Amino acid sequence: MRNGTLDEIREYVSDIKPRYEAEFIELEKMFFDARGDGESPVPIYSSKWRIKSPESVFLKTKRKGRSYKGVTDYGGLRLLCLFERDIVAVHDYLLRVFLERKYDLHELIIYNFDKKSDLYDALIKSEEKHYPGHSILVDSKVSGYKSIHYLVNTSDDLYIEFQLRTLVQDVWGELEHALSYKTGSAHPYIKKSFLLLAKELQNIDDMLSYLRDVADKEAAGKRYMNGRERPKFYFEYEDELLPKILKRGGDKYAEYKEYCVGVKKALRNEGDDKMHAMYENIKKAMSEDDLGDPNVWYWLLMESAFMDFYDLRYDDAIQKYKSVLRKFPERYCVYYRMGELYFNKEMNEVALSCFDEAENILENSGDRDILNQYRIRFWLAYIYWQLGGDYIGTAIKEIEAAESIYLENKGSGVLTDKHYNQLLNNMAWYSLDRYIVSTRDKGETRKRIVSDRFYTKAVRMCERLESAVLSGYVNDDAFDTLAWYYYHKYLRTKMKTALISSGDYVMKMKGLLGSNNNINTLGMMIGHIQEIEQMVFDVIKKKRMV
């Protein structure tokens, strides 16, 4: 039977190749857009396509005894997911793409999925939803790796084979293919080994999916808390920006001062929230002449935006702050507030851009409001620390800027001992965290030297904090920092006295933990307590028991 010469196949592939390439380019664009969909991204890790070479088609006609025009996998496209749980979402998305592009679904085969699993049920239900009455095939491969194969025919009469699997399964399939088929046959030992290893492969995929679930739950908790974050502090108004009616001697000075006290109480969760009613009373008392004052307009809109922020109406607050910037583009506090809001919305690039604007204006304006400058630097350090180890250097730069502001204005009465103690704690914590991050990257002598330098700085900062604690500063954050410091000192030096000190600070910290702690901070503290107490038990208490 004549199935086609190599030259005929070359000519045929040359003719259909541009059509396949055009189809794949369109599909790749769709996949790229789907991955980047901000509201509901499709969890496609990567995609790759290929067009069979004439030589490969020629060999296939020899193996299968089939005409080259009957080959249905000239074009192949493979989609990969990081986690097995993502397969259902991508499977559902692919079926929708087939319908949208008017592809005929000729064949759908599920390989090696457990028919009793929820994942298998979800795959079947998705196929029945989009292609009711279509027969789905279930098969197994000797190698044991899981995959879903789709054979479609496009409106341009091109056959395309789609494959969907996890990244782990893909590596497995490629290895099996390389070892089992490239030479034409596989050694029996290789086949048997792949069968045995297939069970381990499933364990790996299951563990990765479990870790993904844990990470998702943690991320969901953080998103929930970020979405409930209120302003960290209340900006004091510079004298030249405060409306005359609200200044000392003004008609509404007393109400304004009472309002400021109410705002600060609300931020500290002290008593009933009366600031909204106070704001409305001040606003209603404004005359037409008052409302014509640009500073009155500024104050009213800034406070309205602030209360939207407090009430967790982030988008409303952002729009009001944008309105302020259109009239007052030089106000650093507006950029800072917008940065906070965007950070809480997890729009980090926009948030950091806003913070940069706030810092640039502060540095170039010669602003004399010491408290606002200090607070901005202090909280920017915390925000950068929250972004992770890659930003710890920036966090330290910001907290050191806050320290400079404090030292330059020490004794002025604006910054108090409370500010100093909070500053000490955060400087010690960030320095310690920078050291801990540096220990994760071992190997090169240069990196070890850098890590040693960071450790020396962390020791110095933690000793300053401990001096404040021994002088009467009582705070669960400080106890947590010192417990974690002595724990890592033990890990570095193996000095049991350091581990004992760590355990002592844990006991002090446990006595102060309560409902006032942010849930993320509380979770971190509890994690520290558990790790330290386990080490104390393993190293000290267990040996005493023996």
Beta strands, then each sheet from edge to edge (+ up, - down):
strand 1: 46-51
strand 2: 75-81
strand 3: 104-111
strand 4: 137-139
strand 5: 147-153
strand 6: 159-166
sheet 1: 1+ 2- 6- 5+ 3- 4-
end
